[in-house]
Amino acid sequence: MSSYSNPIEKQLNTFTGIVPVLELEESVLLPHSQVLLRMTTAADCQLIADAINENALVAVTLKQAHDESQLEMQQSASIDVVCLASIVSPYQLESGHYSILLKGICRARAVVLQGPDQTYQRALLAAKSDFYADQPMIHREHRHLELLEQYAKIFLQHSGDPTYYHLLHREISLGKLCDTLASTINMEPVLRQLILEEHDVDLRSDLLLDFLKNHLRYQQRNPFAHFTSIPFSLN
């Protein structure tokens, strides 16, 4: 299956509809990022097969640990914020398992729908676009450069190819920049979930900048600590 083109992705930014909910363990997918997955459980494989037969869209969320009482309460609970994602180039193995590439599209609010004998959850989604305050508390152009400079100090000083850093000097919205940078950093899933849940771009940039500054201080105190980013695709 081919990837969605940009015009279609723009339409999906206003998406409303019902899609399967794919829960990932210890991983949070952000808009404008991709993740390669191997699906092996029967429920997940059925979810992927059904999604492919519909519109190749899924709601991706961080899998939470629940006890029995929490599961009972969850029956009517909603998933606050998820990442609407498209399934790109799925491949089914002889075992029936799937190898898929998930491409994050946008944030969305999701309400879980309950049904009889469901092997996986489905949710009603409403896409949630980035919010830019009319009177921002930050200077966005300065914040844009500040994020890039902090990121470069931490990750690119050990890199022999700064191509990606230079590419990010192209015109790119602050919201997309935050998601793109955050998706390449090995950070705790809880923190990445906070970034996913923050649709106010200025506040999202605050979260990311605080993270980068803290890790830069850590790196300066521990100069032999190797803190590397996720390698970028050469495609």
C-alpha positions in Angstrom: 0.0 0.0 0.0 1.4 3.4 -0.9 1.9 6.2 1.5 -0.6 9.1 1.6 0.3 12.1 -0.4 0.5 15.5 1.2 -2.9 16.7 0.0 -4.6 13.7 1.5 -2.6 14.1 4.8 -3.9 17.7 4.9 -7.5 16.3 4.6 -6.8 13.8 7.4 -5.9 16.7 9.7 -9.6 17.3 9.9 -10.5 13.6 10.1 -13.5 12.4 12.0 -14.4 8.7 12.1 -14.1 5.3 13.8 -10.8 3.5 13.6 -9.1 0.6 15.5 -6.9 1.5 18.6 -3.4 0.1 18.4 -1.7 0.1 21.8 2.1 0.2 21.9 4.2 -0.9 24.8 6.8 1.6 26.0 6.5 3.6 22.8 4.6 6.8 21.8 4.1 7.7 18.1 4.2 11.5 17.3 2.8 13.2 14.3 5.3 13.7 11.4 7.3 10.6 12.6 7.4 6.9 11.6 8.0 3.6 13.4 8.6 0.1 12.1 6.6 -2.6 13.9 6.3 -6.3 13.9 2.8 -7.4 14.9 2.7 -10.9 16.4 -0.4 -11.3 18.6 -3.6 -12.6 17.1 -5.6 -9.5 18.2 -3.0 -7.1 16.8 -2.8 -9.0 13.5 -6.6 -9.0 13.2 -6.6 -5.2 13.9 -4.0 -4.5 11.2 -5.9 -6.7 8.7 -9.2 -5.0 9.4 -7.6 -1.5 9.2 -6.0 -2.3 5.8 -9.3 -3.5 4.5 -10.9 -0.2 5.6 -8.8 2.9 5.2 -5.4 1.9 6.6 -5.9 4.3 9.5 -5.3 3.5 13.2 -5.4 5.4 16.5 -2.0 4.8 18.2 -1.7 5.2 22.0 0.6 4.2 24.8 -0.4 0.9 26.4 -1.3 1.4 30.0 -1.0 -1.1 32.8 -4.3 -1.7 34.5 -5.5 -3.9 37.4 -9.0 -5.4 37.3 -10.7 -2.5 39.0 -9.2 -0.1 36.5 -10.3 -2.2 33.6 -13.8 -2.1 34.9 -13.7 1.7 35.1 -12.2 1.9 31.7 -15.3 0.4 30.0 -16.8 3.8 29.5 -13.5 5.8 29.7 -12.1 7.8 26.8 -8.6 7.9 25.5 -7.7 11.6 25.8 -5.2 12.1 23.0 -3.9 9.6 20.4 -1.9 9.9 17.2 -3.9 9.2 14.1 -1.6 7.2 11.9 -1.6 5.5 8.4 -0.3 2.0 7.8 2.4 2.2 5.2 3.7 -0.8 3.1 2.3 -3.6 5.3 3.8 -7.0 4.7 2.2 -10.2 6.0 4.6 -13.1 6.8 4.0 -16.8 6.3 3.3 -17.0 10.0 0.4 -14.6 9.6 2.3 -11.9 11.5 2.6 -8.4 10.0 5.5 -6.1 9.4 4.3 -2.5 9.1 5.5 1.0 8.9 3.3 3.5 10.9 3.3 7.1 9.8 2.0 9.6 12.3 -0.4 12.2 10.8 -1.9 14.3 13.5 -3.2 14.5 17.1 -6.8 13.4 17.7 -9.2 13.1 20.6 -10.6 9.6 20.9 -13.6 8.0 22.7 -13.4 4.3 23.0 -16.4 2.4 21.7 -17.5 -0.8 23.5 -18.9 -3.7 21.6 -19.6 -7.4 22.2 -16.8 -9.8 21.7 -14.3 -7.3 20.5 -10.8 -8.6 20.0 -9.4 -5.1 20.0 -10.7 -1.6 20.8 -12.2 0.9 18.3 -12.6 4.6 18.9 -14.4 7.6 17.6 -11.7 10.1 16.6 -11.8 13.8 16.0 -8.5 15.3 14.6 -7.1 18.1 16.8 -4.9 20.6 15.0 -2.1 22.5 16.6 -3.1 25.6 18.6 -1.2 28.8 18.2 -2.1 31.6 20.7 -2.9 34.9 19.1 -0.7 36.6 21.7 2.2 34.2 22.3 4.2 34.4 25.5 7.4 33.4 23.5 9.1 34.7 20.4 8.4 31.7 18.1 11.3 32.4 15.6 13.7 32.7 18.5 12.3 29.5 20.1 12.7 27.7 16.7 16.4 28.5 16.6 16.9 27.8 20.3 15.5 24.3 20.0 17.7 23.6 17.0 20.8 24.9 18.8 20.1 22.9 22.0 19.5 19.8 19.9 22.7 20.3 17.9 24.8 20.7 21.0 23.6 17.4 22.5 23.3 15.1 19.5 25.1 16.5 16.5 28.5 17.1 18.0 29.1 13.3 17.7 27.5 13.0 14.3 29.6 13.0 11.1 26.7 14.1 9.0 24.8 17.2 10.1 22.5 17.0 7.1 19.4 16.6 9.0 20.1 19.6 11.2 20.6 21.8 8.1 17.5 20.5 6.5 15.5 21.7 9.6 16.5 25.2 8.8 14.0 25.1 6.0 10.6 26.6 6.6 8.8 24.4 9.1 6.2 25.2 11.7 7.2 25.3 15.4 4.7 22.5 16.1 6.1 20.2 13.5 9.6 21.0 14.5 8.9 20.0 18.1 7.3 16.7 17.0 10.1 16.0 14.6 12.9 16.6 17.1 11.1 14.8 19.9 10.5 11.7 17.8 14.3 11.3 17.2 15.2 11.4 20.9 15.3 8.4 23.3 13.1 9.9 26.0 10.8 8.3 28.5 7.4 7.3 27.0 5.7 9.3 29.8 7.4 12.5 28.6 6.8 11.8 25.0 3.1 11.2 25.9 3.0 14.7 27.5 4.3 16.2 24.3 1.7 14.3 22.3 -1.1 15.5 24.6 0.0 19.2 24.4 -1.8 20.8 21.4 -0.7 24.3 22.5 2.5 24.6 20.4 4.1 27.2 22.7 3.7 25.0 25.7 4.9 21.9 23.7 8.1 23.8 22.8 8.5 24.6 26.5 8.4 20.9 27.4 10.9 20.0 24.7 13.3 22.9 25.5 13.3 22.0 29.2 14.1 18.4 28.3 17.0 19.5 26.0 18.4 21.9 28.6 18.3 19.3 31.3 20.1 16.8 29.2 22.7 19.3 28.1 23.5 20.0 31.7 23.7 16.3 32.4 26.0 15.8 29.5 28.3 18.7 30.6 28.5 17.1 34.1 29.1 13.6 32.6 31.2 14.3 29.5 31.8 10.6 28.9 28.2 9.7 28.9 27.1 8.7 25.4 23.6 10.1 24.8 22.7 9.5 21.2 19.6 10.2 19.1 17.7 7.6 17.1 19.4 7.2 13.7 17.7 8.8 10.8 16.6 6.9 7.7 18.8 7.5 4.6 15.7 7.4 2.4 
